[in-house]
Amino acid sequence: MARLAWVCLGGAVGSGARFLLAEWLGSRGGGVFPWPILAVNLLGCLAAGFLGACWALRSPAPEVVALAVTGFLGGFTTYSAFNHGVFVLYAGGRAWLAAGYVAATVVGGLVAGLLGAGLGRWVR
């Protein structure tokens, strides 16, 4: 039950951080493409890869993983917002842009995760 509290705390902070960052990025540029959510998801993938690599040799306490990964990163990144962005683009007649967004998120997330893992191995 204690780990649930850590997940909830991390999730609340992660969701707030996602909102603030996406709002800030959205105020910097407009357009149809959902850049703020893409940036948040890629940053979250980078962080997950980094933490995974840092914790590969010495695992932290389960509460730390619950707070940082399951909670914070789970609240910070959001597949539902990604999914909504794809459907909005597609419904607006921008099927190719929707497909590009899917490709950029999936491939970019994998690349960001690999970069984060490399950075984590370099730091530790």
C-alpha positions in Angstrom: 0.0 0.0 0.0 2.9 2.4 0.7 4.2 2.0 -2.9 0.7 3.0 -4.2 1.1 6.3 -2.3 4.5 6.8 -4.0 3.0 6.1 -7.4 0.2 8.5 -6.8 2.5 11.2 -5.6 4.8 10.7 -8.6 1.9 10.6 -11.0 0.5 13.8 -9.7 3.8 15.6 -10.1 4.4 14.0 -13.5 1.0 15.0 -14.8 1.5 18.6 -13.6 4.9 18.7 -15.2 3.5 17.4 -18.5 0.8 20.0 -18.4 3.2 22.9 -17.7 5.8 21.8 -20.2 3.2 21.2 -23.0 1.5 24.5 -22.3 4.9 26.3 -22.4 5.9 24.6 -25.6 2.5 25.2 -27.1 2.8 29.0 -26.4 6.1 29.1 -28.3 4.7 28.0 -31.6 1.5 27.1 -33.3 0.6 24.9 -36.1 -1.4 21.8 -36.5 1.3 19.2 -35.5 1.1 18.3 -31.8 4.8 19.2 -31.0 4.3 19.7 -27.3 3.0 16.2 -26.6 5.7 14.7 -29.0 8.4 16.6 -27.0 7.0 15.4 -23.7 6.8 11.8 -24.8 10.3 11.8 -26.2 11.7 13.4 -23.1 9.9 10.8 -21.0 11.4 8.0 -23.1 14.9 9.6 -22.7 14.4 9.7 -19.0 13.2 6.1 -18.8 16.2 4.9 -20.8 18.6 6.9 -18.6 17.1 5.7 -15.3 17.1 2.1 -16.6 20.7 2.2 -17.5 21.7 3.9 -14.3 19.9 1.3 -12.2 21.1 -1.7 -14.2 23.9 -2.5 -11.8 22.4 -1.3 -8.6 18.6 -1.3 -8.3 17.1 1.4 -6.1 14.5 0.7 -3.5 11.1 -0.3 -4.9 9.6 3.0 -3.6 12.1 5.0 -5.7 11.1 3.1 -8.8 7.4 3.5 -7.9 7.8 7.2 -7.5 10.1 8.0 -10.4 9.1 5.5 -13.2 5.7 4.2 -12.5 4.5 7.5 -10.9 6.3 10.4 -12.4 7.1 9.1 -15.9 3.8 7.4 -16.1 2.0 10.7 -15.4 4.4 12.7 -17.5 4.2 10.8 -20.7 0.8 10.1 -22.1 -0.3 7.7 -24.8 -3.9 8.9 -24.5 -2.9 12.4 -25.6 -0.8 10.9 -28.4 -3.7 8.9 -29.5 -6.0 11.9 -29.4 -3.5 13.9 -31.5 -3.4 11.2 -34.2 -7.2 11.1 -34.4 -7.5 14.9 -34.5 -5.1 15.0 -37.4 -6.8 12.1 -39.2 -10.3 13.5 -38.7 -9.1 16.8 -40.0 -8.1 15.2 -43.3 -4.4 15.2 -42.5 -3.8 11.4 -42.8 -0.2 11.8 -43.9 0.6 14.2 -41.1 -1.1 11.7 -38.6 1.1 8.9 -40.0 4.2 11.1 -39.7 3.3 11.9 -36.1 2.9 8.2 -35.3 6.3 7.4 -37.0 8.1 10.3 -35.2 6.7 9.3 -31.8 7.5 5.6 -32.2 10.9 5.9 -33.8 11.8 9.0 -31.9 10.9 7.3 -28.6 13.0 4.3 -29.4 16.0 6.5 -30.4 15.5 8.7 -27.3 15.4 5.7 -25.1 18.6 4.4 -26.6 20.2 7.8 -26.2 19.0 7.9 -22.5 20.4 4.4 -21.9 23.8 5.4 -23.4 23.9 8.6 -21.3 23.0 6.6 -18.2 25.8 4.2 -18.9 28.2 7.1 -19.4 27.2 8.8 -16.2 27.3 5.8 -13.9 
